[in-house]
Amino acid sequence: MNETKQSHVMATYNRTALRFERGEGAWLITDDGDRYLDFGSGVAVNVLGHAHPKLVATLKAQAEKLWHVSNLYTIPEQEALADALCAHSFAERVFFCNSGAEAAEGMIKVMRKYHAVNGRPEKVTLISFAGAFHGRTLAALAAAGNQAYLEGFGPPPAGFVQCPAFDIGQLEALIDDTTAGILIEPVQGEGGVRDTGTGFLRDLRTLCDKHDILLGFDEVQCGIGRTGKLFAHEWAEVIPDVMAIAKGIGGGFPLGAFLTSEKLGAAMQAGTHGSTYGGNPLATAVGAAVLETVGQPAFLEHVQDVSSFFRQQLAQVIDENNDIFTELRGLGLLIGLKCTPLNSDVVAALRHHHLLSVGAGENTLRLLPPLNVTREEVAVAIAALQAACVDLRAAKDKA
Ligand SMILES: *Cc1c(COP(=O)(O)O)cnc(C)c1O
């Protein structure tokens, strides 16, 4: 483990030396046999944990039949997943891709194309929000407007405007004749686990209807059961015109999609968009198995039940350790804890106690357990948080 061999992998991530060999449910096991409770879930991806028997069986069965044919042919697995996604949502049309950034980018494209085919090609501007994250392609970065991520990569694509706060007044002032629509994560993930609130989402829908512009939800992180509803916007009972999904839908197999109403879907005719891999048989077979499980009412009830248990326990942890944690954020199992010490130090302290977590913006710690996590596993995580608080306090007292 201590070898100092030069890595040929580009150094875009600050990686720890931990190497995992296999996983079982919410647990990851290193090549030395050490067990870690995985409350990062590969950044909100492994919604059914690791090596879920149904997903393993689905992937194996599909692997023995057919992996890839391209979108020149009808793909029954893709048709079936599109049917299921539409049956579970507002959507009538689905385009499959392979990642969240591609899904967000597709969402941007369809919002512009809709106006163009309806005789309003000047409507190209997308309004997004401070703290947003939509992925790492140039358009997704321009949409999120995080200068640190754009630095050094040349001129960002034009046609993006940022609203500094979740404030309807400030937002409406940004709308003009060039506005195509609004892009928002119903619950921001990377930006610091910030819930935009059901009232704000409803006001957004009203505003979009008033100005005849489109509403796009990026549910790449907060969708697929993460908040206790299949899609986070269901809490607000608000319907978007388009939605991007990825992360959880593949359960670990790379898969993304954007879903639209009929009127937006109709704007995307043959040749307007494409993806070689997008929606291939392996990915969509696994996606259908994920949705079949996560889409069950009893499964979503479990997410709501275990998340309210977890949140009660976390409120107590904050109460007893208000020098370390100051605020509980998010919705369901998209959990944020605002930290007083550096969040990276908190992630390291938790890792020392074999609990895996992820940092987020605004010095927040993200806890993203698999959605089938048990109360017993939550109790293990709470004990690790308590132990890490003792360590962090001792480190601070020594400094
Ligand atoms: C992770 C994320 C993305 C980007 O997904 P990738 O698969 O990394 O491209 C986009 N939007 C949101 C809200 C995300 O959390």
The ligand as an SDF file (V2000), in Angstrom:
LIG
                    3D

 15 15  0  0  0  0  0  0  0  0999 V2000
  -23.2360   14.4870  -10.5810 C   0  0  0  0  0  0  0  0  0  0  0  0
  -24.1380   15.4910  -11.1750 C   0  0  0  0  0  0  0  0  0  0  0  0
  -24.0680   15.8170  -12.5400 C   0  0  0  0  0  0  0  0  0  0  0  0
  -22.9950   15.2660  -13.4510 C   0  0  0  0  0  0  0  0  0  0  0  0
  -23.0380   13.8880  -13.5410 O   0  0  0  0  0  0  0  0  0  0  0  0
  -21.8160   13.0920  -14.2430 P   0  0  0  0  0  0  0  0  0  0  0  0
  -22.3370   11.7050  -14.3790 O   0  0  0  0  0  0  0  0  0  0  0  0
  -20.6450   13.2220  -13.3270 O   0  0  0  0  0  0  0  0  0  0  0  0
  -21.5520   13.7400  -15.5500 O   0  0  0  0  0  0  0  0  0  0  0  0
  -25.0040   16.6960  -13.0510 C   0  0  0  0  0  0  0  0  0  0  0  0
  -25.9520   17.2340  -12.2660 N   0  0  0  0  0  0  0  0  0  0  0  0
  -26.0430   16.9590  -10.9470 C   0  0  0  0  0  0  0  0  0  0  0  0
  -27.1380   17.5660  -10.1340 C   0  0  0  0  0  0  0  0  0  0  0  0
  -25.1290   16.0870  -10.3500 C   0  0  0  0  0  0  0  0  0  0  0  0
  -25.2000   15.8370   -9.0490 O   0  0  0  0  0  0  0  0  0  0  0  0
  1  2  1  0
  2  3  1  0
  2 14  2  0
  3  4  1  0
  3 10  2  0
  4  5  1  0
  5  6  1  0
  6  7  2  0
  6  8  1  0
  6  9  1  0
 10 11  1  0
 11 12  2  0
 12 13  1  0
 12 14  1  0
 14 15  1  0
M  END
$$$$
